[in-house]
Amino acid sequence: PPKRTREPRELNGWDNMVLDTIKTTGLLLPKETILKQATKWAEEQTPPVIGPEVELMVTRTLQKLSGKKKMLGTYHSGLRRGNHYGLKEWFFNSSGKLRRQHLDRLVLKEQED
């Protein structure tokens, strides 16, 4: 029998929020920074999402976008815990490593609001 082809699905609101956060800042962001933006965004949605559900949804979204969707790249600096997430264009396609010209986008210190 012929192989079944599946049409690509549209991105959901969480996916768009994470991508927009990274695009507007133009930086490689750690999960905790994305989580702060997501908490503000989730409170404005109907119905509002509060507490540990926000972290769960952000984790799922980051795994989806950096894994099978291949829309985000990950960079582990070793200077702080966890990965930094950035747009796939900032990384090499073959190795997945961060391009040198984008190292200035890396955020190692906590940003003050």
C-alpha positions, 0 to 999 in steps of 0.5 A: 500500500502507498505510504500515508502522507500527513499534512503539516499542522499549523503552530499553536499559540504557545509555539507562536509565543515562544518564536515571537519572544526569540524573534523580538529580542533577537537573542539566544534565550534560556528557558527561564527567560522564556518562562517569564514571558510565557507567564505574562502571556498565559495570564492574558489568555482565555482561560488563563493558565496559571502555575506549574501548567505554564512551565509544563507547556513551555517545556513541551513547546521547546522540546517540540520546536527544537526536536521534530519541528526543527524551528529552534536550535539549542546551544549549551554554553557550559557556563550556566545550567540548561540550553539556550534557544535560538532561531534555526538560521543562527546554527549550522545545518550540518552540525547544529552548532552555533555560528560564530557571528551569532555568539554575541546574541548569547545571554549569560547574565539575568536581564533586569526588567 
